[in-house]
Amino acid sequence: MVTFTSTSDPGYQAIWDFDGDNLCDDAAGNTVTRSFPTAGQYPVTVCLDGTISRGTEALTILNRPPVASFAFVPAAPVARELVTFTSTAVDPDGPIVTQEWDLDGDGAFDDGTGETAQAFWRRPGRYAVGLRVIDRDGAFAVASAPVVVAPRPPRVFSRTPLVRVVGQATSTGAHLDLISVSSPKGAHVGIRCKGGNCPYKRKRFTAKGKRVVLHRLARTYQAGTVIEVRVTKSETIGKFTRLRIRAGENPARLDRCLLPGRPNKPIDCDR
């Protein structure tokens, strides 16, 4: 709002022409207010009621710059989840003609144009996103905000892996008649055997979705031998089973879970 005050003879009422039609019929009073919709030059005329006296001044209205802002969903994204950005920018006196996005944090607004943009990040972290808006008069504003990307939560197997063991204790250890592994297709199975009568130290294979019998592990073991089975898959909670051979009693069995990327640190599955 612009306030106009007549400095003419106070004995006459001031009447105003704001729309440039050469008629003083837009407001009356020695002090009046008026706003203008766009930037530019406006002739303002004041007339004195009852006289033919009038005076005109040129008024320059400057452009008001836009206000940049944006929102995004989801508000708490995880790695590789698509994030949609929506401009909430406004311009108080004219249209916004250009909206440009910086989605890779390099300071250049060259990653998208328009009211919306989309991006995702492969790894968790804190990423800078910016929006630059320009109005029809060339004024611009920039908004930026960090996007905090959380680690992707691990998946679970569609079918829980099963490690089956059949055997009996001996006076010096145990004889295993059967060790088999049932796991979903595509899972990675790793076998580790530590002890004097192990047929191999390590064995790896990719499951085909069927039960696999580990024939070479069917034998007699001395106390102290340890057999470990790991079933893992990318971004999936894995399974860990450990058999510790004991003299005169059944092997001690431990079943745990494995977080993705941490195959050597079994944890309690209730955690």
Secondary structure, 3 states (H helix, E strand, C coil): CEEEECCCCCCCCEEEECCCCCCCCCEECCEEEECCCCCEEEEEEEEECCCCCEEEEEEEECCCCCECCEEEECCCCECCCCEEEEECCECCCCCEEEEEEECCCCCCCCCCECCEEEECCCCCEEEEEEEEEEECCCCEEEEEEEEEEECCCCECCCCCCEEEEEEEECCCEEEEEEEEEECCCCCEEEEEEECCCCCCCEEEEECCCCEEECHHHCCEEECCCEEEEEEEECCEEEEEEEEEEECCEEEEEEEEEECCCCCCCCECCCC
